[in-house]
Amino acid sequence: MNKMNKKMEYALMALKHISGKSDQDLTSAKEISEQMHIPFEVMAKVLQALASRGLLKAEYGASGGYVLARPLSEVSVHGLSEMLEGHVALTKCLGNDEPCEISGTCNITSPISNLNKKVQEFYKSVSLSEVLHV
């Protein structure tokens, strides 16, 4: 029903990998992509997005890589999702400023809005450290 996209999966895999290392050990996108069998370009973009939003710290150069900039206990699943995708809602109509083609006759707008709020509250209550058991 509420399916996780590949970016989210790859981000969780990378964060689990990075969190298993010491605070000083840099992890490259190449290392993660090779060990996890993930396309390098996608992994590099995911790590760059997380670095630009302050979850990872990037060190550039030939021996560069990434380390955690914040504890995973301080970031929720919802927060990670917003770092990667921006605001995400259960249905298209809740995520857009434009009304959908049946908004005038839709009889589930309020119930779906309530469900969306509850799902978001749940994801906000679950930290990445809980999910990744770190």
N, CA, C and O atoms as a GROMACS GRO file, in nm:
protein
  536
    1MET      N    1   0.083  -0.120   0.000
    1MET     CA    2   0.000   0.000   0.000
    1MET      C    3   0.086   0.126   0.000
    1MET      O    4   0.071   0.212  -0.087
    2ASN      N    5   0.174   0.137   0.094
    2ASN     CA    6   0.259   0.254   0.103
    2ASN      C    7   0.401   0.208   0.069
    2ASN      O    8   0.481   0.182   0.159
    3LYS      N    9   0.431   0.200  -0.058
    3LYS     CA   10   0.553   0.139  -0.105
    3LYS      C   11   0.672   0.235  -0.098
    3LYS      O   12   0.661   0.353  -0.134
    4MET      N   13   0.784   0.183  -0.053
    4MET     CA   14   0.907   0.261  -0.045
    4MET      C   15   0.973   0.263  -0.184
    4MET      O   16   0.980   0.160  -0.251
    5ASN      N   17   1.021   0.379  -0.225
    5ASN     CA   18   1.086   0.387  -0.355
    5ASN      C   19   1.234   0.348  -0.345
    5ASN      O   20   1.288   0.333  -0.236
    6LYS      N   21   1.297   0.332  -0.459
    6LYS     CA   22   1.436   0.287  -0.464
    6LYS      C   23   1.531   0.385  -0.397
    6LYS      O   24   1.626   0.343  -0.329
    7LYS      N   25   1.508   0.515  -0.414
    7LYS     CA   26   1.596   0.613  -0.349
    7LYS      C   27   1.598   0.593  -0.198
    7LYS      O   28   1.703   0.599  -0.135
    8MET      N   29   1.480   0.571  -0.142
    8MET     CA   30   1.468   0.551   0.002
    8MET      C   31   1.539   0.422   0.043
    8MET      O   32   1.612   0.420   0.142
    9GLU      N   33   1.519   0.315  -0.034
    9GLU     CA   34   1.586   0.189  -0.004
    9GLU      C   35   1.738   0.206  -0.009
    9GLU      O   36   1.809   0.161   0.081
   10TYR      N   37   1.786   0.271  -0.112
   10TYR     CA   38   1.930   0.290  -0.128
   10TYR      C   39   1.986   0.379  -0.017
   10TYR      O   40   2.096   0.355   0.033
   11ALA      N   41   1.910   0.481   0.021
   11ALA     CA   42   1.955   0.568   0.130
   11ALA      C   43   1.966   0.490   0.261
   11ALA      O   44   2.064   0.506   0.334
   12LEU      N   45   1.868   0.406   0.289
   12LEU     CA   46   1.872   0.326   0.412
   12LEU      C   47   1.989   0.228   0.410
   12LEU      O   48   2.057   0.209   0.511
   13MET      N   49   2.013   0.167   0.294
   13MET     CA   50   2.125   0.074   0.282
   13MET      C   51   2.258   0.148   0.306
   13MET      O   52   2.345   0.098   0.376
   14ALA      N   53   2.271   0.265   0.247
   14ALA     CA   54   2.393   0.344   0.262
   14ALA      C   55   2.412   0.389   0.407
   14ALA      O   56   2.523   0.381   0.460
   15LEU      N   57   2.305   0.435   0.470
   15LEU     CA   58   2.315   0.481   0.608
   15LEU      C   59   2.350   0.367   0.702
   15LEU      O   60   2.427   0.386   0.797
   16LYS      N   61   2.294   0.251   0.678
   16LYS     CA   62   2.329   0.135   0.760
   16LYS      C   63   2.477   0.102   0.744
   16LYS      O   64   2.546   0.075   0.842
   17HIS      N   65   2.525   0.106   0.622
   17HIS     CA   66   2.666   0.077   0.593
   17HIS      C   67   2.757   0.180   0.660
   17HIS      O   68   2.855   0.145   0.726
   18ILE      N   69   2.725   0.307   0.642
   18ILE     CA   70   2.807   0.415   0.697
   18ILE      C   71   2.804   0.412   0.850
   18ILE      O   72   2.907   0.433   0.914
   19SER      N   73   2.688   0.385   0.908
   19SER     CA   74   2.677   0.385   1.054
   19SER      C   75   2.752   0.269   1.118
   19SER      O   76   2.781   0.273   1.238
   20GLY      N   77   2.783   0.168   1.041
   20GLY     CA   78   2.858   0.054   1.094
   20GLY      C   79   3.007   0.077   1.100
   20GLY      O   80   3.082  -0.009   1.148
   21LYS      N   81   3.052   0.191   1.054
   21LYS     CA   82   3.194   0.224   1.054
   21LYS      C   83   3.223   0.323   1.167
   21LYS      O   84   3.131   0.378   1.228
   22SER      N   85   3.350   0.345   1.194
   22SER     CA   86   3.386   0.444   1.296
   22SER      C   87   3.356   0.584   1.244
   22SER      O   88   3.339   0.604   1.124
   23ASP      N   89   3.348   0.678   1.335
   23ASP     CA   90   3.315   0.816   1.299
   23ASP      C   91   3.419   0.880   1.207
   23ASP      O   92   3.390   0.981   1.143
   24GLN      N   93   3.537   0.825   1.201
   24GLN     CA   94   3.645   0.883   1.122
   24GLN      C   95   3.660   0.820   0.984
   24GLN      O   96   3.720   0.880   0.895
   25ASP      N   97   3.604   0.700   0.966
   25ASP     CA   98   3.620   0.628   0.839
   25ASP      C   99   3.525   0.682   0.733
   25ASP      O  100   3.403   0.677   0.750
   26LEU      N  101   3.581   0.733   0.626
   26LEU     CA  102   3.500   0.782   0.515
   26LEU      C  103   3.452   0.665   0.431
   26LEU      O  104   3.522   0.565   0.416
   27THR      N  105   3.333   0.680   0.378
   27THR     CA  106   3.275   0.578   0.291
   27THR      C  107   3.242   0.643   0.158
   27THR      O  108   3.174   0.746   0.154
   28SER      N  109   3.289   0.585   0.050
   28SER     CA  110   3.263   0.642  -0.081
   28SER      C  111   3.137   0.583  -0.143
   28SER      O  112   3.091   0.475  -0.105
   29ALA      N  113   3.082   0.656  -0.240
   29ALA     CA  114   2.967   0.606  -0.314
   29ALA      C  115   3.006   0.480  -0.390
   29ALA      O  116   2.926   0.387  -0.404
   30LYS      N  117   3.129   0.476  -0.438
   30LYS     CA  118   3.176   0.358  -0.511
   30LYS      C  119   3.179   0.235  -0.421
   30LYS      O  120   3.136   0.126  -0.461
   31GLU      N  121   3.228   0.252  -0.299
   31GLU     CA  122   3.234   0.141  -0.204
   31GLU      C  123   3.095   0.084  -0.178
   31GLU      O  124   3.075  -0.038  -0.181
   32ILE      N  125   3.000   0.172  -0.151
   32ILE     CA  126   2.864   0.126  -0.122
   32ILE      C  127   2.801   0.063  -0.245
   32ILE      O  128   2.739  -0.043  -0.235
   33SER      N  129   2.816   0.127  -0.359
   33SER     CA  130   2.753   0.073  -0.480
   33SER      C  131   2.809  -0.064  -0.516
   33SER      O  132   2.735  -0.151  -0.561
   34GLU      N  133   2.938  -0.084  -0.496
   34GLU     CA  134   2.997  -0.214  -0.527
   34GLU      C  135   2.954  -0.320  -0.426
   34GLU      O  136   2.920  -0.432  -0.465
   35GLN      N  137   2.955  -0.287  -0.299
   35GLN     CA  138   2.917  -0.386  -0.197
   35GLN      C  139   2.770  -0.421  -0.199
   35GLN      O  140   2.732  -0.534  -0.169
   36MET      N  141   2.686  -0.324  -0.233
   36MET     CA  142   2.541  -0.345  -0.229
   36MET      C  143   2.482  -0.375  -0.368
   36MET      O  144   2.363  -0.401  -0.380
   37HIS      N  145   2.566  -0.371  -0.471
   37HIS     CA  146   2.521  -0.395  -0.609
   37HIS      C  147   2.412  -0.297  -0.650
   37HIS      O  148   2.306  -0.334  -0.701
   38ILE      N  149   2.443  -0.169  -0.626
   38ILE     CA  150   2.355  -0.058  -0.659
   38ILE      C  151   2.424   0.025  -0.767
   38ILE      O  152   2.546   0.044  -0.760
   39PRO      N  153   2.351   0.074  -0.866
   39PRO     CA  154   2.415   0.157  -0.968
   39PRO      C  155   2.487   0.278  -0.904
   39PRO      O  156   2.429   0.350  -0.823
   40PHE      N  157   2.613   0.296  -0.942
   40PHE     CA  158   2.696   0.402  -0.883
   40PHE      C  159   2.632   0.540  -0.896
   40PHE      O  160   2.629   0.616  -0.799
   41GLU      N  161   2.580   0.573  -1.014
   41GLU     CA  162   2.526   0.708  -1.038
   41GLU      C  163   2.410   0.738  -0.943
   41GLU      O  164   2.398   0.849  -0.891
   42VAL      N  165   2.326   0.639  -0.921
   42VAL     CA  166   2.212   0.657  -0.831
   42VAL      C  167   2.260   0.674  -0.688
   42VAL      O  168   2.213   0.762  -0.616
   43MET      N  169   2.353   0.589  -0.646
   43MET     CA  170   2.405   0.599  -0.510
   43MET      C  171   2.472   0.734  -0.488
   43MET      O  172   2.454   0.796  -0.384
   44ALA      N  173   2.550   0.778  -0.585
   44ALA     CA  174   2.618   0.908  -0.572
   44ALA      C  175   2.516   1.021  -0.555
   44ALA      O  176   2.537   1.110  -0.472
   45LYS      N  177   2.408   1.018  -0.630
   45LYS     CA  178   2.305   1.123  -0.619
   45LYS      C  179   2.235   1.118  -0.483
   45LYS      O  180   2.207   1.222  -0.424
   46VAL      N  181   2.207   0.998  -0.434
   46VAL     CA  182   2.143   0.984  -0.304
   46VAL      C  183   2.233   1.040  -0.194
   46VAL      O  184   2.188   1.116  -0.108
   47LEU      N  185   2.361   1.003  -0.197
   47LEU     CA  186   2.455   1.051  -0.095
   47LEU      C  187   2.473   1.202  -0.104
   47LEU      O  188   2.482   1.270  -0.001
   48GLN      N  189   2.478   1.255  -0.224
   48GLN     CA  190   2.489   1.400  -0.242
   48GLN      C  191   2.367   1.472  -0.185
   48GLN      O  192   2.380   1.577  -0.122
   49ALA      N  193   2.250   1.415  -0.207
   49ALA     CA  194   2.127   1.476  -0.153
   49ALA      C  195   2.130   1.476  -0.001
   49ALA      O  196   2.092   1.575   0.061
   50LEU      N  197   2.174   1.366   0.059
   50LEU     CA  198   2.179   1.359   0.205
   50LEU      C  199   2.286   1.452   0.262
   50LEU      O  200   2.269   1.506   0.372
   51ALA      N  201   2.393   1.470   0.189
   51ALA     CA  202   2.498   1.563   0.234
   51ALA      C  203   2.448   1.708   0.223
   51ALA      O  204   2.473   1.789   0.312
   52SER      N  205   2.380   1.739   0.115
   52SER     CA  206   2.332   1.877   0.097
   52SER      C  207   2.226   1.914   0.199
   52SER      O  208   2.201   2.033   0.221
   53ARG      N  209   2.162   1.816   0.261
   53ARG     CA  210   2.059   1.841   0.362
   53ARG      C  211   2.109   1.818   0.504
   53ARG      O  212   2.031   1.820   0.599
   54GLY      N  213   2.240   1.797   0.517
   54GLY     CA  214   2.301   1.795   0.649
   54GLY      C  215   2.302   1.663   0.723
   54GLY      O  216   2.344   1.658   0.838
   55LEU      N  217   2.257   1.557   0.660
   55LEU     CA  218   2.260   1.426   0.729
   55LEU      C  219   2.398   1.363   0.718
   55LEU      O  220   2.443   1.294   0.809
   56LEU      N  221   2.465   1.387   0.606
   56LEU     CA  222   2.601   1.338   0.586
   56LEU      C  223   2.696   1.455   0.570
   56LEU      O  224   2.656   1.564   0.529
   57LYS      N  225   2.822   1.430   0.601
   57LYS     CA  226   2.927   1.528   0.576
   57LYS      C  227   3.012   1.471   0.464
   57LYS      O  228   3.056   1.356   0.470
   58ALA      N  229   3.035   1.551   0.361
   58ALA     CA  230   3.112   1.506   0.245
   58ALA      C  231   3.254   1.558   0.252
   58ALA      O  232   3.278   1.675   0.283
   59GLU      N  233   3.348   1.471   0.223
   59GLU     CA  234   3.488   1.507   0.206
   59GLU      C  235   3.520   1.480   0.060
   59GLU      O  236   3.503   1.368   0.012
   60TYR      N  237   3.567   1.581  -0.010
   60TYR     CA  238   3.592   1.568  -0.153
   60TYR      C  239   3.739   1.537  -0.179
   60TYR      O  240   3.826   1.563  -0.095
   61GLY      N  241   3.765   1.483  -0.296
   61GLY     CA  242   3.901   1.452  -0.334
   61GLY      C  243   3.919   1.304  -0.360
   61GLY      O  244   3.825   1.226  -0.348
   62ALA      N  245   4.041   1.267  -0.396
   62ALA     CA  246   4.071   1.128  -0.434
   62ALA      C  247   4.040   1.030  -0.321
   62ALA      O  248   3.996   0.918  -0.347
   63SER      N  249   4.064   1.069  -0.198
   63SER     CA  250   4.037   0.979  -0.085
   63SER      C  251   3.915   1.026  -0.006
   63SER      O  252   3.904   1.002   0.114
   64GLY      N  253   3.823   1.092  -0.075
   64GLY     CA  254   3.705   1.147  -0.009
   64GLY      C  255   3.598   1.044   0.017
   64GLY      O  256   3.615   0.925  -0.013
   65GLY      N  257   3.490   1.089   0.072
   65GLY     CA  258   3.378   1.002   0.104
   65GLY      C  259   3.281   1.073   0.197
   65GLY      O  260   3.280   1.196   0.206
   66TYR      N  261   3.203   0.996   0.266
   66TYR     CA  262   3.097   1.048   0.352
   66TYR      C  263   3.105   0.989   0.492
   66TYR      O  264   3.145   0.875   0.511
   67VAL      N  265   3.065   1.070   0.589
   67VAL     CA  266   3.045   1.026   0.728
   67VAL      C  267   2.914   1.087   0.775
   67VAL      O  268   2.865   1.184   0.718
   68LEU      N  269   2.858   1.031   0.880
   68LEU     CA  270   2.736   1.087   0.937
   68LEU      C  271   2.765   1.223   0.997
   68LEU      O  272   2.865   1.241   1.067
   69ALA      N  273   2.680   1.318   0.971
   69ALA     CA  274   2.692   1.452   1.030
   69ALA      C  275   2.600   1.466   1.150
   69ALA      O  276   2.619   1.554   1.234
   70ARG      N  277   2.500   1.381   1.158
   70ARG     CA  278   2.403   1.383   1.268
   70ARG      C  279   2.376   1.240   1.310
   70ARG      O  280   2.384   1.148   1.229
   71PRO      N  281   2.344   1.220   1.436
   71PRO     CA  282   2.306   1.085   1.480
   71PRO      C  283   2.176   1.042   1.412
   71PRO      O  284   2.085   1.123   1.394
   72LEU      N  285   2.168   0.916   1.375
   72LEU     CA  286   2.048   0.865   1.309
   72LEU      C  287   1.927   0.866   1.403
   72LEU      O  288   1.813   0.859   1.357
   73SER      N  289   1.951   0.874   1.531
   73SER     CA  290   1.841   0.882   1.628
   73SER      C  291   1.769   1.016   1.620
   73SER      O  292   1.657   1.030   1.669
   74GLU      N  293   1.833   1.116   1.560
   74GLU     CA  294   1.773   1.250   1.548
   74GLU      C  295   1.694   1.269   1.420
   74GLU      O  296   1.633   1.374   1.400
   75VAL      N  297   1.695   1.170   1.332
   75VAL     CA  298   1.628   1.184   1.203
   75VAL      C  299   1.520   1.077   1.191
   75VAL      O  300   1.544   0.959   1.215
   76SER      N  301   1.402   1.120   1.154
   76SER     CA  302   1.290   1.027   1.139
   76SER      C  303   1.284   0.971   0.996
   76SER      O  304   1.349   1.023   0.905
   77VAL      N  305   1.207   0.867   0.981
   77VAL     CA  306   1.183   0.812   0.848
   77VAL      C  307   1.118   0.919   0.760
   77VAL      O  308   1.151   0.932   0.642
   78HIS      N  309   1.028   0.994   0.818
   78HIS     CA  310   0.962   1.103   0.745
   78HIS      C  311   1.066   1.208   0.702
   78HIS      O  312   1.062   1.257   0.589
   79GLY      N  313   1.157   1.241   0.791
   79GLY     CA  314   1.261   1.339   0.758
   79GLY      C  315   1.348   1.292   0.644
   79GLY      O  316   1.381   1.371   0.555
   80LEU      N  317   1.385   1.166   0.645
   80LEU     CA  318   1.466   1.110   0.535
   80LEU      C  319   1.389   1.117   0.404
   80LEU      O  320   1.445   1.153   0.301
   81SER      N  321   1.263   1.081   0.409
   81SER     CA  322   1.180   1.086   0.289
   81SER      C  323   1.173   1.228   0.233
   81SER      O  324   1.182   1.247   0.111
   82GLU      N  325   1.157   1.326   0.320
   82GLU     CA  326   1.151   1.464   0.272
   82GLU      C  327   1.286   1.511   0.218
   82GLU      O  328   1.290   1.592   0.125
   83MET      N  329   1.397   1.461   0.274
   83MET     CA  330   1.529   1.496   0.221
   83MET      C  331   1.544   1.447   0.077
   83MET      O  332   1.606   1.513  -0.006
   84LEU      N  333   1.488   1.331   0.049
   84LEU     CA  334   1.504   1.270  -0.082
   84LEU      C  335   1.398   1.311  -0.183
   84LEU      O  336   1.427   1.329  -0.301
   85GLU      N  337   1.275   1.327  -0.136
   85GLU     CA  338   1.164   1.347  -0.228
   85GLU      C  339   1.090   1.479  -0.211
   85GLU      O  340   1.007   1.514  -0.296
   86GLY      N  341   1.116   1.552  -0.105
   86GLY     CA  342   1.035   1.668  -0.075
   86GLY      C  343   0.908   1.621  -0.006
   86GLY      O  344   0.902   1.510   0.047
   87HIS      N  345   0.806   1.704  -0.005
   87HIS     CA  346   0.679   1.669   0.059
   87HIS      C  347   0.612   1.557  -0.020
   87HIS      O  348   0.591   1.568  -0.140
   88VAL      N  349   0.578   1.450   0.050
   88VAL     CA  350   0.512   1.336  -0.014
   88VAL      C  351   0.382   1.309   0.059
   88VAL      O  352   0.377   1.311   0.182
   89ALA      N  353   0.277   1.284  -0.017
   89ALA     CA  354   0.146   1.253   0.040
   89ALA      C  355   0.098   1.119  -0.014
   89ALA      O  356   0.148   1.070  -0.115
   90LEU      N  357   0.000   1.061   0.054
   90LEU     CA  358  -0.054   0.932   0.014
   90LEU      C  359  -0.121   0.937  -0.124
   90LEU      O  360  -0.111   0.843  -0.202
   91THR      N  361  -0.187   1.046  -0.152
   91THR     CA  362  -0.256   1.058  -0.280
   91THR      C  363  -0.208   1.183  -0.352
   91THR      O  364  -0.158   1.278  -0.292
   92LYS      N  365  -0.226   1.181  -0.481
   92LYS     CA  366  -0.183   1.291  -0.566
   92LYS      C  367  -0.250   1.422  -0.526
   92LYS      O  368  -0.187   1.528  -0.526
   93CYS      N  369  -0.378   1.416  -0.493
   93CYS     CA  370  -0.451   1.538  -0.464
   93CYS      C  371  -0.404   1.608  -0.336
   93CYS      O  372  -0.419   1.729  -0.323
   94LEU      N  373  -0.348   1.533  -0.242
   94LEU     CA  374  -0.301   1.593  -0.118
   94LEU      C  375  -0.164   1.658  -0.135
   94LEU      O  376  -0.126   1.744  -0.055
   95GLY      N  377  -0.092   1.619  -0.236
   95GLY     CA  378   0.042   1.672  -0.257
   95GLY      C  379   0.048   1.788  -0.353
   95GLY      O  380   0.152   1.854  -0.363
   96ASN      N  381  -0.060   1.816  -0.423
   96ASN     CA  382  -0.060   1.921  -0.525
   96ASN      C  383  -0.134   2.045  -0.479
   96ASN      O  384  -0.224   2.039  -0.396
   97ASP      N  385  -0.092   2.158  -0.534
   97ASP     CA  386  -0.167   2.281  -0.512
   97ASP      C  387  -0.286   2.289  -0.608
   97ASP      O  388  -0.381   2.363  -0.584
   98GLU      N  389  -0.278   2.212  -0.716
   98GLU     CA  390  -0.385   2.210  -0.814
   98GLU      C  391  -0.490   2.108  -0.774
   98GLU      O  392  -0.456   1.998  -0.732
   99PRO      N  393  -0.618   2.143  -0.786
   99PRO     CA  394  -0.721   2.044  -0.755
   99PRO      C  395  -0.723   1.934  -0.861
   99PRO      O  396  -0.694   1.959  -0.978
  100CYS      N  397  -0.757   1.813  -0.819
  100CYS     CA  398  -0.767   1.705  -0.917
  100CYS      C  399  -0.898   1.719  -0.994
  100CYS      O  400  -0.984   1.798  -0.959
  101GLU      N  401  -0.909   1.641  -1.099
  101GLU     CA  402  -1.025   1.655  -1.189
  101GLU      C  403  -1.158   1.617  -1.125
  101GLU      O  404  -1.264   1.655  -1.176
  102ILE      N  405  -1.156   1.543  -1.014
  102ILE     CA  406  -1.283   1.507  -0.949
  102ILE      C  407  -1.296   1.569  -0.809
  102ILE      O  408  -1.377   1.523  -0.729
  103SER      N  409  -1.219   1.672  -0.781
  103SER     CA  410  -1.221   1.730  -0.646
  103SER      C  411  -1.359   1.781  -0.606
  103SER      O  412  -1.393   1.780  -0.487
  104GLY      N  413  -1.440   1.825  -0.701
  104GLY     CA  414  -1.573   1.876  -0.670
  104GLY      C  415  -1.671   1.769  -0.627
  104GLY      O  416  -1.768   1.798  -0.557
  105THR      N  417  -1.646   1.645  -0.666
  105THR     CA  418  -1.739   1.536  -0.633
  105THR      C  419  -1.675   1.430  -0.543
  105THR      O  420  -1.742   1.334  -0.504
  106CYS      N  421  -1.550   1.447  -0.509
  106CYS     CA  422  -1.481   1.346  -0.428
  106CYS      C  423  -1.538   1.343  -0.286
  106CYS      O  424  -1.551   1.447  -0.221
  107ASN      N  425  -1.572   1.224  -0.239
  107ASN     CA  426  -1.631   1.212  -0.106
  107ASN      C  427  -1.534   1.154  -0.003
  107ASN      O  428  -1.574   1.122   0.108
  108ILE      N  429  -1.406   1.141  -0.040
  108ILE     CA  430  -1.309   1.086   0.056
  108ILE      C  431  -1.193   1.182   0.084
  108ILE      O  432  -1.093   1.141   0.143
  109THR      N  433  -1.205   1.305   0.044
  109THR     CA  434  -1.097   1.401   0.066
  109THR      C  435  -1.062   1.413   0.214
  109THR      O  436  -0.946   1.404   0.251
  110SER      N  437  -1.162   1.432   0.298
  110SER     CA  438  -1.137   1.447   0.441
  110SER      C  439  -1.084   1.319   0.505
  110SER      O  440  -0.987   1.326   0.580
  111PRO      N  441  -1.144   1.202   0.478
  111PRO     CA  442  -1.088   1.079   0.537
  111PRO      C  443  -0.945   1.050   0.491
  111PRO      O  444  -0.862   1.006   0.570
  112ILE      N  445  -0.916   1.074   0.363
  112ILE     CA  446  -0.781   1.049   0.313
  112ILE      C  447  -0.683   1.149   0.372
  112ILE      O  448  -0.569   1.114   0.401
  113SER      N  449  -0.727   1.271   0.392
  113SER     CA  450  -0.643   1.372   0.456
  113SER      C  451  -0.609   1.330   0.599
  113SER      O  452  -0.495   1.343   0.644
  114ASN      N  453  -0.709   1.279   0.671
  114ASN     CA  454  -0.686   1.230   0.808
  114ASN      C  455  -0.591   1.111   0.808
  114ASN      O  456  -0.502   1.104   0.893
  115LEU      N  457  -0.608   1.018   0.715
  115LEU     CA  458  -0.519   0.903   0.705
  115LEU      C  459  -0.378   0.948   0.673
  115LEU      O  460  -0.282   0.899   0.733
  116ASN      N  461  -0.364   1.040   0.581
  116ASN     CA  462  -0.233   1.093   0.545
  116ASN      C  463  -0.164   1.154   0.668
  116ASN      O  464  -0.045   1.133   0.689
  117LYS      N  465  -0.239   1.229   0.746
  117LYS     CA  466  -0.184   1.291   0.867
  117LYS      C  467  -0.136   1.185   0.966
  117LYS      O  468  -0.029   1.200   1.025
  118LYS      N  469  -0.213   1.078   0.984
  118LYS     CA  470  -0.175   0.971   1.076
  118LYS      C  471  -0.051   0.896   1.027
  118LYS      O  472   0.036   0.861   1.107
  119VAL      N  473  -0.044   0.871   0.898
  119VAL     CA  474   0.072   0.802   0.841
  119VAL      C  475   0.197   0.888   0.860
  119VAL      O  476   0.302   0.838   0.900
  120GLN      N  477   0.185   1.017   0.831
  120GLN     CA  478   0.299   1.106   0.849
  120GLN      C  479   0.341   1.115   0.995
  120GLN      O  480   0.461   1.116   1.025
  121GLU      N  481   0.246   1.120   1.087
  121GLU     CA  482   0.279   1.122   1.230
  121GLU      C  483   0.354   0.996   1.269
  121GLU      O  484   0.451   1.002   1.346
  122PHE      N  485   0.310   0.881   1.217
  122PHE     CA  486   0.380   0.756   1.246
  122PHE      C  487   0.523   0.762   1.195
  122PHE      O  488   0.616   0.731   1.269
  123TYR      N  489   0.543   0.800   1.070
  123TYR     CA  490   0.677   0.806   1.013
  123TYR      C  491   0.765   0.908   1.085
  123TYR      O  492   0.887   0.891   1.093
  124LYS      N  493   0.705   1.013   1.136
  124LYS     CA  494   0.781   1.111   1.214
  124LYS      C  495   0.822   1.054   1.349
  124LYS      O  496   0.921   1.100   1.408
  125SER      N  497   0.749   0.955   1.399
  125SER     CA  498   0.778   0.899   1.531
  125SER      C  499   0.883   0.788   1.526
  125SER      O  500   0.929   0.742   1.631
  126VAL      N  501   0.922   0.744   1.408
  126VAL     CA  502   1.018   0.635   1.394
  126VAL      C  503   1.151   0.691   1.347
  126VAL      O  504   1.161   0.748   1.238
  127SER      N  505   1.254   0.674   1.430
  127SER     CA  506   1.387   0.726   1.393
  127SER      C  507   1.458   0.627   1.302
  127SER      O  508   1.426   0.509   1.298
  128LEU      N  509   1.555   0.679   1.230
  128LEU     CA  510   1.635   0.593   1.143
  128LEU      C  511   1.713   0.491   1.222
  128LEU      O  512   1.736   0.380   1.175
  129SER      N  513   1.755   0.527   1.343
  129SER     CA  514   1.829   0.431   1.425
  129SER      C  515   1.739   0.314   1.466
  129SER      O  516   1.785   0.200   1.478
  130GLU      N  517   1.609   0.341   1.487
  130GLU     CA  518   1.516   0.231   1.517
  130GLU      C  519   1.501   0.138   1.398
  130GLU      O  520   1.500   0.016   1.414
  131VAL      N  521   1.488   0.194   1.281
  131VAL     CA  522   1.471   0.114   1.160
  131VAL      C  523   1.596   0.032   1.131
  131VAL      O  524   1.587  -0.086   1.096
  132LEU      N  525   1.711   0.095   1.145
  132LEU     CA  526   1.837   0.031   1.108
  132LEU      C  527   1.902  -0.044   1.224
  132LEU      O  528   2.005  -0.110   1.205
  133HIS      N  529   1.844  -0.034   1.342
  133HIS     CA  530   1.896  -0.100   1.463
  133HIS      C  531   2.043  -0.066   1.488
  133HIS      O  532   2.127  -0.153   1.507
  134VAL      N  533   2.071   0.063   1.487
  134VAL     CA  534   2.209   0.107   1.515
  134VAL      C  535   2.214   0.188   1.643
  134VAL      O  536   2.322   0.233   1.683
   0.00000   0.00000   0.00000
